[in-house]
Amino acid sequence: MTDDEIRAFIIQSLSAMNYDITDVDADTLLGPAGADLESLALAELSVRVEDQYGVRFDDDEAEKLVAMTIGEFARAVAQRVESASAAGR
């Protein structure tokens, strides 16, 4: 599982949620140049990521998540997937 594959999934999910993503490397998940996700949409995106990759981000992490770029979020998901795989070995 690569960061690029995860980033593509996140962008696809945001598109399905009717968010127009312009610059995925610069835009934050919540911010003036970003997808401007409200907390409900961030929760939906987190559920989609959990369903797809089996990794979870809890409510306490929401503030950190919204400050991330989409690329950073993809890397965070990839790290969790890798950690979960390593723990399961």
PDB file of N, CA, C and O in Angstrom:
ATOM      1  N   MET A   1       0.843  -1.173   0.000  1.00  0.00           N
ATOM      2  CA  MET A   1       0.000   0.000   0.000  1.00  0.00           C
ATOM      3  C   MET A   1       0.893   1.242   0.000  1.00  0.00           C
ATOM      4  O   MET A   1       1.671   1.450   0.930  1.00  0.00           O
ATOM      5  N   THR A   2       0.780   2.048  -1.023  1.00  0.00           N
ATOM      6  CA  THR A   2       1.619   3.243  -1.111  1.00  0.00           C
ATOM      7  C   THR A   2       0.838   4.494  -0.705  1.00  0.00           C
ATOM      8  O   THR A   2      -0.393   4.515  -0.703  1.00  0.00           O
ATOM      9  N   ASP A   3       1.595   5.527  -0.364  1.00  0.00           N
ATOM     10  CA  ASP A   3       0.978   6.817  -0.037  1.00  0.00           C
ATOM     11  C   ASP A   3       0.133   7.307  -1.205  1.00  0.00           C
ATOM     12  O   ASP A   3      -0.958   7.843  -1.011  1.00  0.00           O
ATOM     13  N   ASP A   4       0.648   7.118  -2.426  1.00  0.00           N
ATOM     14  CA  ASP A   4      -0.073   7.592  -3.616  1.00  0.00           C
ATOM     15  C   ASP A   4      -1.416   6.886  -3.781  1.00  0.00           C
ATOM     16  O   ASP A   4      -2.406   7.511  -4.161  1.00  0.00           O
ATOM     17  N   GLU A   5      -1.448   5.584  -3.497  1.00  0.00           N
ATOM     18  CA  GLU A   5      -2.714   4.837  -3.589  1.00  0.00           C
ATOM     19  C   GLU A   5      -3.708   5.342  -2.548  1.00  0.00           C
ATOM     20  O   GLU A   5      -4.898   5.491  -2.827  1.00  0.00           O
ATOM     21  N   ILE A   6      -3.204   5.599  -1.354  1.00  0.00           N
ATOM     22  CA  ILE A   6      -4.071   6.096  -0.290  1.00  0.00           C
ATOM     23  C   ILE A   6      -4.542   7.509  -0.611  1.00  0.00           C
ATOM     24  O   ILE A   6      -5.710   7.840  -0.401  1.00  0.00           O
ATOM     25  N   ARG A   7      -3.637   8.344  -1.120  1.00  0.00           N
ATOM     26  CA  ARG A   7      -4.013   9.706  -1.488  1.00  0.00           C
ATOM     27  C   ARG A   7      -5.090   9.676  -2.577  1.00  0.00           C
ATOM     28  O   ARG A   7      -6.046  10.450  -2.531  1.00  0.00           O
ATOM     29  N   ALA A   8      -4.932   8.781  -3.553  1.00  0.00           N
ATOM     30  CA  ALA A   8      -5.940   8.652  -4.618  1.00  0.00           C
ATOM     31  C   ALA A   8      -7.289   8.247  -4.031  1.00  0.00           C
ATOM     32  O   ALA A   8      -8.328   8.748  -4.459  1.00  0.00           O
ATOM     33  N   PHE A   9      -7.278   7.342  -3.052  1.00  0.00           N
ATOM     34  CA  PHE A   9      -8.524   6.933  -2.397  1.00  0.00           C
ATOM     35  C   PHE A   9      -9.157   8.111  -1.659  1.00  0.00           C
ATOM     36  O   PHE A   9     -10.370   8.307  -1.727  1.00  0.00           O
ATOM     37  N   ILE A  10      -8.333   8.901  -0.949  1.00  0.00           N
ATOM     38  CA  ILE A  10      -8.853  10.055  -0.210  1.00  0.00           C
ATOM     39  C   ILE A  10      -9.473  11.064  -1.167  1.00  0.00           C
ATOM     40  O   ILE A  10     -10.565  11.573  -0.914  1.00  0.00           O
ATOM     41  N   ILE A  11      -8.782  11.353  -2.262  1.00  0.00           N
ATOM     42  CA  ILE A  11      -9.314  12.305  -3.245  1.00  0.00           C
ATOM     43  C   ILE A  11     -10.603  11.772  -3.853  1.00  0.00           C
ATOM     44  O   ILE A  11     -11.566  12.517  -4.033  1.00  0.00           O
ATOM     45  N   GLN A  12     -10.617  10.484  -4.168  1.00  0.00           N
ATOM     46  CA  GLN A  12     -11.839   9.866  -4.712  1.00  0.00           C
ATOM     47  C   GLN A  12     -12.980   9.975  -3.703  1.00  0.00           C
ATOM     48  O   GLN A  12     -14.114  10.280  -4.074  1.00  0.00           O
ATOM     49  N   SER A  13     -12.682   9.727  -2.437  1.00  0.00           N
ATOM     50  CA  SER A  13     -13.706   9.817  -1.390  1.00  0.00           C
ATOM     51  C   SER A  13     -14.226  11.241  -1.262  1.00  0.00           C
ATOM     52  O   SER A  13     -15.434  11.462  -1.174  1.00  0.00           O
ATOM     53  N   LEU A  14     -13.310  12.209  -1.252  1.00  0.00           N
ATOM     54  CA  LEU A  14     -13.731  13.603  -1.156  1.00  0.00           C
ATOM     55  C   LEU A  14     -14.571  14.008  -2.365  1.00  0.00           C
ATOM     56  O   LEU A  14     -15.540  14.755  -2.230  1.00  0.00           O
ATOM     57  N   SER A  15     -14.201  13.518  -3.533  1.00  0.00           N
ATOM     58  CA  SER A  15     -14.994  13.805  -4.730  1.00  0.00           C
ATOM     59  C   SER A  15     -16.389  13.203  -4.606  1.00  0.00           C
ATOM     60  O   SER A  15     -17.380  13.838  -4.968  1.00  0.00           O
ATOM     61  N   ALA A  16     -16.461  11.982  -4.094  1.00  0.00           N
ATOM     62  CA  ALA A  16     -17.756  11.334  -3.887  1.00  0.00           C
ATOM     63  C   ALA A  16     -18.596  12.089  -2.858  1.00  0.00           C
ATOM     64  O   ALA A  16     -19.826  12.050  -2.890  1.00  0.00           O
ATOM     65  N   MET A  17     -17.902  12.782  -1.940  1.00  0.00           N
ATOM     66  CA  MET A  17     -18.581  13.587  -0.931  1.00  0.00           C
ATOM     67  C   MET A  17     -18.871  15.000  -1.459  1.00  0.00           C
ATOM     68  O   MET A  17     -19.324  15.866  -0.711  1.00  0.00           O
ATOM     69  N   ASN A  18     -18.606  15.223  -2.752  1.00  0.00           N
ATOM     70  CA  ASN A  18     -18.852  16.498  -3.433  1.00  0.00           C
ATOM     71  C   ASN A  18     -17.938  17.635  -2.978  1.00  0.00           C
ATOM     72  O   ASN A  18     -18.362  18.790  -2.927  1.00  0.00           O
ATOM     73  N   TYR A  19     -16.687  17.312  -2.650  1.00  0.00           N
ATOM     74  CA  TYR A  19     -15.694  18.332  -2.356  1.00  0.00           C
ATOM     75  C   TYR A  19     -14.777  18.468  -3.552  1.00  0.00           C
ATOM     76  O   TYR A  19     -14.286  17.472  -4.083  1.00  0.00           O
ATOM     77  N   ASP A  20     -14.546  19.698  -3.977  1.00  0.00           N
ATOM     78  CA  ASP A  20     -13.673  19.980  -5.104  1.00  0.00           C
ATOM     79  C   ASP A  20     -12.259  20.206  -4.566  1.00  0.00           C
ATOM     80  O   ASP A  20     -11.996  21.191  -3.876  1.00  0.00           O
ATOM     81  N   ILE A  21     -11.375  19.299  -4.884  1.00  0.00           N
ATOM     82  CA  ILE A  21     -10.001  19.394  -4.411  1.00  0.00           C
ATOM     83  C   ILE A  21      -9.157  19.984  -5.533  1.00  0.00           C
ATOM     84  O   ILE A  21      -9.137  19.465  -6.650  1.00  0.00           O
ATOM     85  N   THR A  22      -8.459  21.074  -5.224  1.00  0.00           N
ATOM     86  CA  THR A  22      -7.694  21.747  -6.268  1.00  0.00           C
ATOM     87  C   THR A  22      -6.219  21.378  -6.228  1.00  0.00           C
ATOM     88  O   THR A  22      -5.707  20.834  -7.206  1.00  0.00           O
ATOM     89  N   ASP A  23      -5.529  21.648  -5.155  1.00  0.00           N
ATOM     90  CA  ASP A  23      -4.092  21.381  -5.056  1.00  0.00           C
ATOM     91  C   ASP A  23      -3.853  20.455  -3.877  1.00  0.00           C
ATOM     92  O   ASP A  23      -3.719  20.902  -2.737  1.00  0.00           O
ATOM     93  N   VAL A  24      -3.800  19.164  -4.161  1.00  0.00           N
ATOM     94  CA  VAL A  24      -3.764  18.183  -3.075  1.00  0.00           C
ATOM     95  C   VAL A  24      -2.486  18.242  -2.250  1.00  0.00           C
ATOM     96  O   VAL A  24      -2.462  17.742  -1.126  1.00  0.00           O
ATOM     97  N   ASP A  25      -1.427  18.838  -2.777  1.00  0.00           N
ATOM     98  CA  ASP A  25      -0.201  18.928  -1.997  1.00  0.00           C
ATOM     99  C   ASP A  25      -0.179  20.145  -1.088  1.00  0.00           C
ATOM    100  O   ASP A  25       0.546  20.159  -0.093  1.00  0.00           O
ATOM    101  N   ALA A  26      -0.961  21.164  -1.413  1.00  0.00           N
ATOM    102  CA  ALA A  26      -0.963  22.384  -0.607  1.00  0.00           C
ATOM    103  C   ALA A  26      -2.198  22.496   0.265  1.00  0.00           C
ATOM    104  O   ALA A  26      -2.140  23.087   1.344  1.00  0.00           O
ATOM    105  N   ASP A  27      -3.312  21.941  -0.182  1.00  0.00           N
ATOM    106  CA  ASP A  27      -4.564  22.114   0.543  1.00  0.00           C
ATOM    107  C   ASP A  27      -4.595  21.289   1.819  1.00  0.00           C
ATOM    108  O   ASP A  27      -4.183  20.130   1.848  1.00  0.00           O
ATOM    109  N   THR A  28      -5.094  21.919   2.864  1.00  0.00           N
ATOM    110  CA  THR A  28      -5.316  21.182   4.102  1.00  0.00           C
ATOM    111  C   THR A  28      -6.726  20.614   4.077  1.00  0.00           C
ATOM    112  O   THR A  28      -7.568  21.052   3.293  1.00  0.00           O
ATOM    113  N   LEU A  29      -6.976  19.641   4.937  1.00  0.00           N
ATOM    114  CA  LEU A  29      -8.306  19.061   4.992  1.00  0.00           C
ATOM    115  C   LEU A  29      -9.326  20.074   5.500  1.00  0.00           C
ATOM    116  O   LEU A  29     -10.517  19.965   5.210  1.00  0.00           O
ATOM    117  N   LEU A  30      -8.855  21.053   6.255  1.00  0.00           N
ATOM    118  CA  LEU A  30      -9.741  22.125   6.705  1.00  0.00           C
ATOM    119  C   LEU A  30      -8.947  23.411   6.621  1.00  0.00           C
ATOM    120  O   LEU A  30      -7.938  23.565   7.309  1.00  0.00           O
ATOM    121  N   GLY A  31      -9.378  24.311   5.805  1.00  0.00           N
ATOM    122  CA  GLY A  31      -8.642  25.560   5.693  1.00  0.00           C
ATOM    123  C   GLY A  31      -9.089  26.357   4.499  1.00  0.00           C
ATOM    124  O   GLY A  31      -9.837  25.860   3.657  1.00  0.00           O
ATOM    125  N   PRO A  32      -8.634  27.597   4.417  1.00  0.00           N
ATOM    126  CA  PRO A  32      -9.106  28.479   3.365  1.00  0.00           C
ATOM    127  C   PRO A  32      -8.812  27.969   1.959  1.00  0.00           C
ATOM    128  O   PRO A  32      -9.599  28.196   1.040  1.00  0.00           O
ATOM    129  N   ALA A  33      -7.684  27.281   1.783  1.00  0.00           N
ATOM    130  CA  ALA A  33      -7.341  26.786   0.445  1.00  0.00           C
ATOM    131  C   ALA A  33      -7.682  25.311   0.291  1.00  0.00           C
ATOM    132  O   ALA A  33      -7.485  24.733  -0.778  1.00  0.00           O
ATOM    133  N   GLY A  34      -8.193  24.702   1.357  1.00  0.00           N
ATOM    134  CA  GLY A  34      -8.388  23.262   1.345  1.00  0.00           C
ATOM    135  C   GLY A  34      -9.799  22.848   1.015  1.00  0.00           C
ATOM    136  O   GLY A  34     -10.578  23.613   0.447  1.00  0.00           O
ATOM    137  N   ALA A  35     -10.106  21.646   1.374  1.00  0.00           N
ATOM    138  CA  ALA A  35     -11.426  21.102   1.116  1.00  0.00           C
ATOM    139  C   ALA A  35     -12.470  21.731   2.029  1.00  0.00           C
ATOM    140  O   ALA A  35     -13.672  21.607   1.791  1.00  0.00           O
ATOM    141  N   ASP A  36     -11.999  22.414   3.089  1.00  0.00           N
ATOM    142  CA  ASP A  36     -12.875  23.085   4.045  1.00  0.00           C
ATOM    143  C   ASP A  36     -13.906  22.122   4.616  1.00  0.00           C
ATOM    144  O   ASP A  36     -15.108  22.388   4.599  1.00  0.00           O
ATOM    145  N   LEU A  37     -13.417  21.017   5.113  1.00  0.00           N
ATOM    146  CA  LEU A  37     -14.296  19.999   5.678  1.00  0.00           C
ATOM    147  C   LEU A  37     -14.824  20.444   7.029  1.00  0.00           C
ATOM    148  O   LEU A  37     -14.051  20.843   7.900  1.00  0.00           O
ATOM    149  N   GLU A  38     -16.116  20.379   7.205  1.00  0.00           N
ATOM    150  CA  GLU A  38     -16.671  20.578   8.528  1.00  0.00           C
ATOM    151  C   GLU A  38     -16.487  19.271   9.301  1.00  0.00           C
ATOM    152  O   GLU A  38     -16.139  18.246   8.713  1.00  0.00           O
ATOM    153  N   SER A  39     -16.715  19.303  10.589  1.00  0.00           N
ATOM    154  CA  SER A  39     -16.422  18.132  11.417  1.00  0.00           C
ATOM    155  C   SER A  39     -17.204  16.899  10.982  1.00  0.00           C
ATOM    156  O   SER A  39     -16.689  15.785  11.073  1.00  0.00           O
ATOM    157  N   LEU A  40     -18.427  17.074  10.515  1.00  0.00           N
ATOM    158  CA  LEU A  40     -19.220  15.935  10.058  1.00  0.00           C
ATOM    159  C   LEU A  40     -18.590  15.281   8.831  1.00  0.00           C
ATOM    160  O   LEU A  40     -18.549  14.055   8.727  1.00  0.00           O
ATOM    161  N   ALA A  41     -18.101  16.103   7.901  1.00  0.00           N
ATOM    162  CA  ALA A  41     -17.453  15.562   6.704  1.00  0.00           C
ATOM    163  C   ALA A  41     -16.129  14.894   7.045  1.00  0.00           C
ATOM    164  O   ALA A  41     -15.786  13.860   6.471  1.00  0.00           O
ATOM    165  N   LEU A  42     -15.381  15.483   7.983  1.00  0.00           N
ATOM    166  CA  LEU A  42     -14.132  14.855   8.411  1.00  0.00           C
ATOM    167  C   LEU A  42     -14.423  13.500   9.039  1.00  0.00           C
ATOM    168  O   LEU A  42     -13.685  12.539   8.818  1.00  0.00           O
ATOM    169  N   ALA A  43     -15.489  13.419   9.816  1.00  0.00           N
ATOM    170  CA  ALA A  43     -15.887  12.144  10.416  1.00  0.00           C
ATOM    171  C   ALA A  43     -16.239  11.129   9.325  1.00  0.00           C
ATOM    172  O   ALA A  43     -15.867   9.960   9.419  1.00  0.00           O
ATOM    173  N   GLU A  44     -16.957  11.581   8.288  1.00  0.00           N
ATOM    174  CA  GLU A  44     -17.309  10.675   7.192  1.00  0.00           C
ATOM    175  C   GLU A  44     -16.058  10.196   6.461  1.00  0.00           C
ATOM    176  O   GLU A  44     -15.942   9.014   6.138  1.00  0.00           O
ATOM    177  N   LEU A  45     -15.124  11.105   6.200  1.00  0.00           N
ATOM    178  CA  LEU A  45     -13.880  10.713   5.542  1.00  0.00           C
ATOM    179  C   LEU A  45     -13.111   9.716   6.403  1.00  0.00           C
ATOM    180  O   LEU A  45     -12.568   8.741   5.883  1.00  0.00           O
ATOM    181  N   SER A  46     -13.060   9.946   7.702  1.00  0.00           N
ATOM    182  CA  SER A  46     -12.366   9.024   8.610  1.00  0.00           C
ATOM    183  C   SER A  46     -13.002   7.639   8.589  1.00  0.00           C
ATOM    184  O   SER A  46     -12.298   6.630   8.637  1.00  0.00           O
ATOM    185  N   VAL A  47     -14.329   7.587   8.517  1.00  0.00           N
ATOM    186  CA  VAL A  47     -15.028   6.301   8.445  1.00  0.00           C
ATOM    187  C   VAL A  47     -14.700   5.596   7.132  1.00  0.00           C
ATOM    188  O   VAL A  47     -14.475   4.386   7.116  1.00  0.00           O
ATOM    189  N   ARG A  48     -14.672   6.344   6.037  1.00  0.00           N
ATOM    190  CA  ARG A  48     -14.324   5.740   4.739  1.00  0.00           C
ATOM    191  C   ARG A  48     -12.909   5.156   4.778  1.00  0.00           C
ATOM    192  O   ARG A  48     -12.669   4.060   4.271  1.00  0.00           O
ATOM    193  N   VAL A  49     -11.973   5.900   5.386  1.00  0.00           N
ATOM    194  CA  VAL A  49     -10.593   5.431   5.502  1.00  0.00           C
ATOM    195  C   VAL A  49     -10.541   4.178   6.385  1.00  0.00           C
ATOM    196  O   VAL A  49      -9.845   3.213   6.069  1.00  0.00           O
ATOM    197  N   GLU A  50     -11.280   4.208   7.483  1.00  0.00           N
ATOM    198  CA  GLU A  50     -11.300   3.045   8.380  1.00  0.00           C
ATOM    199  C   GLU A  50     -11.878   1.820   7.666  1.00  0.00           C
ATOM    200  O   GLU A  50     -11.340   0.720   7.791  1.00  0.00           O
ATOM    201  N   ASP A  51     -12.960   2.003   6.924  1.00  0.00           N
ATOM    202  CA  ASP A  51     -13.569   0.889   6.193  1.00  0.00           C
ATOM    203  C   ASP A  51     -12.617   0.324   5.146  1.00  0.00           C
ATOM    204  O   ASP A  51     -12.541  -0.890   4.956  1.00  0.00           O
ATOM    205  N   GLN A  52     -11.894   1.211   4.470  1.00  0.00           N
ATOM    206  CA  GLN A  52     -11.001   0.777   3.383  1.00  0.00           C
ATOM    207  C   GLN A  52      -9.715   0.157   3.897  1.00  0.00           C
ATOM    208  O   GLN A  52      -9.255  -0.855   3.368  1.00  0.00           O
ATOM    209  N   TYR A  53      -9.124   0.767   4.939  1.00  0.00           N
ATOM    210  CA  TYR A  53      -7.787   0.372   5.371  1.00  0.00           C
ATOM    211  C   TYR A  53      -7.721  -0.220   6.771  1.00  0.00           C
ATOM    212  O   TYR A  53      -6.673  -0.717   7.181  1.00  0.00           O
ATOM    213  N   GLY A  54      -8.817  -0.173   7.502  1.00  0.00           N
ATOM    214  CA  GLY A  54      -8.835  -0.766   8.834  1.00  0.00           C
ATOM    215  C   GLY A  54      -8.086   0.029   9.887  1.00  0.00           C
ATOM    216  O   GLY A  54      -7.747  -0.505  10.943  1.00  0.00           O
ATOM    217  N   VAL A  55      -7.822   1.297   9.611  1.00  0.00           N
ATOM    218  CA  VAL A  55      -7.150   2.147  10.595  1.00  0.00           C
ATOM    219  C   VAL A  55      -8.117   3.239  11.030  1.00  0.00           C
ATOM    220  O   VAL A  55      -8.944   3.708  10.248  1.00  0.00           O
ATOM    221  N   ARG A  56      -7.994   3.629  12.281  1.00  0.00           N
ATOM    222  CA  ARG A  56      -8.968   4.552  12.859  1.00  0.00           C
ATOM    223  C   ARG A  56      -8.281   5.796  13.400  1.00  0.00           C
ATOM    224  O   ARG A  56      -7.193   5.723  13.971  1.00  0.00           O
ATOM    225  N   PHE A  57      -8.924   6.922  13.215  1.00  0.00           N
ATOM    226  CA  PHE A  57      -8.516   8.190  13.813  1.00  0.00           C
ATOM    227  C   PHE A  57      -9.646   8.608  14.738  1.00  0.00           C
ATOM    228  O   PHE A  57     -10.794   8.720  14.307  1.00  0.00           O
ATOM    229  N   ASP A  58      -9.332   8.839  16.006  1.00  0.00           N
ATOM    230  CA  ASP A  58     -10.399   9.153  16.954  1.00  0.00           C
ATOM    231  C   ASP A  58     -10.668  10.657  17.023  1.00  0.00           C
ATOM    232  O   ASP A  58      -9.947  11.464  16.437  1.00  0.00           O
ATOM    233  N   ASP A  59     -11.712  11.003  17.746  1.00  0.00           N
ATOM    234  CA  ASP A  59     -12.143  12.401  17.843  1.00  0.00           C
ATOM    235  C   ASP A  59     -11.057  13.303  18.422  1.00  0.00           C
ATOM    236  O   ASP A  59     -10.975  14.481  18.072  1.00  0.00           O
ATOM    237  N   ASP A  60     -10.226  12.755  19.305  1.00  0.00           N
ATOM    238  CA  ASP A  60      -9.166  13.551  19.914  1.00  0.00           C
ATOM    239  C   ASP A  60      -8.115  13.989  18.890  1.00  0.00           C
ATOM    240  O   ASP A  60      -7.381  14.951  19.120  1.00  0.00           O
ATOM    241  N   GLU A  61      -8.048  13.285  17.769  1.00  0.00           N
ATOM    242  CA  GLU A  61      -7.070  13.611  16.739  1.00  0.00           C
ATOM    243  C   GLU A  61      -7.605  14.574  15.678  1.00  0.00           C
ATOM    244  O   GLU A  61      -6.868  14.972  14.776  1.00  0.00           O
ATOM    245  N   ALA A  62      -8.859  14.944  15.779  1.00  0.00           N
ATOM    246  CA  ALA A  62      -9.501  15.764  14.749  1.00  0.00           C
ATOM    247  C   ALA A  62      -8.763  17.076  14.505  1.00  0.00           C
ATOM    248  O   ALA A  62      -8.617  17.501  13.359  1.00  0.00           O
ATOM    249  N   GLU A  63      -8.302  17.715  15.566  1.00  0.00           N
ATOM    250  CA  GLU A  63      -7.614  19.007  15.405  1.00  0.00           C
ATOM    251  C   GLU A  63      -6.333  18.842  14.588  1.00  0.00           C
ATOM    252  O   GLU A  63      -6.012  19.688  13.754  1.00  0.00           O
ATOM    253  N   LYS A  64      -5.602  17.748  14.831  1.00  0.00           N
ATOM    254  CA  LYS A  64      -4.388  17.485  14.061  1.00  0.00           C
ATOM    255  C   LYS A  64      -4.735  17.156  12.616  1.00  0.00           C
ATOM    256  O   LYS A  64      -4.050  17.602  11.695  1.00  0.00           O
ATOM    257  N   LEU A  65      -5.790  16.382  12.411  1.00  0.00           N
ATOM    258  CA  LEU A  65      -6.167  15.970  11.060  1.00  0.00           C
ATOM    259  C   LEU A  65      -6.513  17.152  10.172  1.00  0.00           C
ATOM    260  O   LEU A  65      -6.083  17.211   9.020  1.00  0.00           O
ATOM    261  N   VAL A  66      -7.282  18.088  10.695  1.00  0.00           N
ATOM    262  CA  VAL A  66      -7.720  19.202   9.855  1.00  0.00           C
ATOM    263  C   VAL A  66      -6.567  20.120   9.464  1.00  0.00           C
ATOM    264  O   VAL A  66      -6.674  20.865   8.489  1.00  0.00           O
ATOM    265  N   ALA A  67      -5.474  20.075  10.208  1.00  0.00           N
ATOM    266  CA  ALA A  67      -4.315  20.898   9.873  1.00  0.00           C
ATOM    267  C   ALA A  67      -3.406  20.216   8.853  1.00  0.00           C
ATOM    268  O   ALA A  67      -2.481  20.842   8.336  1.00  0.00           O
ATOM    269  N   MET A  68      -3.658  18.945   8.560  1.00  0.00           N
ATOM    270  CA  MET A  68      -2.829  18.193   7.620  1.00  0.00           C
ATOM    271  C   MET A  68      -3.225  18.496   6.182  1.00  0.00           C
ATOM    272  O   MET A  68      -4.378  18.810   5.886  1.00  0.00           O
ATOM    273  N   THR A  69      -2.240  18.393   5.299  1.00  0.00           N
ATOM    274  CA  THR A  69      -2.570  18.388   3.880  1.00  0.00           C
ATOM    275  C   THR A  69      -3.103  17.005   3.545  1.00  0.00           C
ATOM    276  O   THR A  69      -2.979  16.070   4.336  1.00  0.00           O
ATOM    277  N   ILE A  70      -3.686  16.887   2.385  1.00  0.00           N
ATOM    278  CA  ILE A  70      -4.193  15.580   1.964  1.00  0.00           C
ATOM    279  C   ILE A  70      -3.041  14.587   1.848  1.00  0.00           C
ATOM    280  O   ILE A  70      -3.192  13.419   2.204  1.00  0.00           O
ATOM    281  N   GLY A  71      -1.897  15.041   1.355  1.00  0.00           N
ATOM    282  CA  GLY A  71      -0.722  14.175   1.270  1.00  0.00           C
ATOM    283  C   GLY A  71      -0.246  13.727   2.646  1.00  0.00           C
ATOM    284  O   GLY A  71       0.119  12.566   2.830  1.00  0.00           O
ATOM    285  N   GLU A  72      -0.250  14.647   3.616  1.00  0.00           N
ATOM    286  CA  GLU A  72       0.147  14.293   4.983  1.00  0.00           C
ATOM    287  C   GLU A  72      -0.827  13.287   5.587  1.00  0.00           C
ATOM    288  O   GLU A  72      -0.420  12.354   6.280  1.00  0.00           O
ATOM    289  N   PHE A  73      -2.100  13.484   5.321  1.00  0.00           N
ATOM    290  CA  PHE A  73      -3.102  12.549   5.827  1.00  0.00           C
ATOM    291  C   PHE A  73      -2.888  11.165   5.209  1.00  0.00           C
ATOM    292  O   PHE A  73      -2.992  10.150   5.896  1.00  0.00           O
ATOM    293  N   ALA A  74      -2.592  11.133   3.915  1.00  0.00           N
ATOM    294  CA  ALA A  74      -2.321   9.854   3.245  1.00  0.00           C
ATOM    295  C   ALA A  74      -1.113   9.163   3.875  1.00  0.00           C
ATOM    296  O   ALA A  74      -1.135   7.950   4.082  1.00  0.00           O
ATOM    297  N   ARG A  75      -0.065   9.919   4.181  1.00  0.00           N
ATOM    298  CA  ARG A  75       1.116   9.334   4.827  1.00  0.00           C
ATOM    299  C   ARG A  75       0.786   8.834   6.234  1.00  0.00           C
ATOM    300  O   ARG A  75       1.283   7.788   6.652  1.00  0.00           O
ATOM    301  N   ALA A  76      -0.046   9.575   6.962  1.00  0.00           N
ATOM    302  CA  ALA A  76      -0.443   9.147   8.305  1.00  0.00           C
ATOM    303  C   ALA A  76      -1.221   7.831   8.242  1.00  0.00           C
ATOM    304  O   ALA A  76      -1.028   6.947   9.077  1.00  0.00           O
ATOM    305  N   VAL A  77      -2.099   7.709   7.249  1.00  0.00           N
ATOM    306  CA  VAL A  77      -2.853   6.460   7.070  1.00  0.00           C
ATOM    307  C   VAL A  77      -1.884   5.332   6.732  1.00  0.00           C
ATOM    308  O   VAL A  77      -1.978   4.244   7.301  1.00  0.00           O
ATOM    309  N   ALA A  78      -0.953   5.581   5.811  1.00  0.00           N
ATOM    310  CA  ALA A  78       0.018   4.560   5.409  1.00  0.00           C
ATOM    311  C   ALA A  78       0.843   4.092   6.604  1.00  0.00           C
ATOM    312  O   ALA A  78       1.114   2.900   6.743  1.00  0.00           O
ATOM    313  N   GLN A  79       1.245   5.026   7.468  1.00  0.00           N
ATOM    314  CA  GLN A  79       2.021   4.657   8.657  1.00  0.00           C
ATOM    315  C   GLN A  79       1.195   3.776   9.591  1.00  0.00           C
ATOM    316  O   GLN A  79       1.713   2.818  10.165  1.00  0.00           O
ATOM    317  N   ARG A  80      -0.077   4.098   9.739  1.00  0.00           N
ATOM    318  CA  ARG A  80      -0.939   3.284  10.609  1.00  0.00           C
ATOM    319  C   ARG A  80      -1.159   1.891  10.019  1.00  0.00           C
ATOM    320  O   ARG A  80      -1.170   0.898  10.746  1.00  0.00           O
ATOM    321  N   VAL A  81      -1.333   1.826   8.708  1.00  0.00           N
ATOM    322  CA  VAL A  81      -1.499   0.534   8.046  1.00  0.00           C
ATOM    323  C   VAL A  81      -0.239  -0.309   8.261  1.00  0.00           C
ATOM    324  O   VAL A  81      -0.320  -1.495   8.583  1.00  0.00           O
ATOM    325  N   GLU A  82       0.925   0.321   8.078  1.00  0.00           N
ATOM    326  CA  GLU A  82       2.199  -0.379   8.266  1.00  0.00           C
ATOM    327  C   GLU A  82       2.367  -0.846   9.704  1.00  0.00           C
ATOM    328  O   GLU A  82       2.785  -1.977   9.951  1.00  0.00           O
ATOM    329  N   SER A  83       2.040   0.033  10.656  1.00  0.00           N
ATOM    330  CA  SER A  83       2.149  -0.335  12.082  1.00  0.00           C
ATOM    331  C   SER A  83       1.212  -1.476  12.432  1.00  0.00           C
ATOM    332  O   SER A  83       1.588  -2.385  13.172  1.00  0.00           O
ATOM    333  N   ALA A  84       0.000  -1.437  11.908  1.00  0.00           N
ATOM    334  CA  ALA A  84      -0.967  -2.508  12.183  1.00  0.00           C
ATOM    335  C   ALA A  84      -0.488  -3.820  11.568  1.00  0.00           C
ATOM    336  O   ALA A  84      -0.646  -4.883  12.168  1.00  0.00           O
ATOM    337  N   SER A  85       0.092  -3.749  10.382  1.00  0.00           N
ATOM    338  CA  SER A  85       0.610  -4.961   9.731  1.00  0.00           C
ATOM    339  C   SER A  85       1.769  -5.540  10.528  1.00  0.00           C
ATOM    340  O   SER A  85       1.859  -6.754  10.708  1.00  0.00           O
ATOM    341  N   ALA A  86       2.660  -4.666  11.007  1.00  0.00           N
ATOM    342  CA  ALA A  86       3.800  -5.118  11.788  1.00  0.00           C
ATOM    343  C   ALA A  86       3.362  -5.739  13.104  1.00  0.00           C
ATOM    344  O   ALA A  86       3.951  -6.723  13.553  1.00  0.00           O
ATOM    345  N   ALA A  87       2.337  -5.176  13.724  1.00  0.00           N
ATOM    346  CA  ALA A  87       1.834  -5.704  14.995  1.00  0.00           C
ATOM    347  C   ALA A  87       1.152  -7.059  14.796  1.00  0.00           C
ATOM    348  O   ALA A  87       1.153  -7.902  15.693  1.00  0.00           O
ATOM    349  N   GLY A  88       0.570  -7.258  13.609  1.00  0.00           N
ATOM    350  CA  GLY A  88      -0.136  -8.491  13.331  1.00  0.00           C
ATOM    351  C   GLY A  88       0.758  -9.639  12.914  1.00  0.00           C
ATOM    352  O   GLY A  88       0.299 -10.773  12.783  1.00  0.00           O
ATOM    353  N   ARG A  89       2.028  -9.351  12.706  1.00  0.00           N
ATOM    354  CA  ARG A  89       2.962 -10.401  12.252  1.00  0.00           C
ATOM    355  C   ARG A  89       3.395 -11.270  13.380  1.00  0.00           C
ATOM    356  O   ARG A  89       4.176 -12.199  13.178  1.00  0.00           O
TER     357      ARG A  89
END
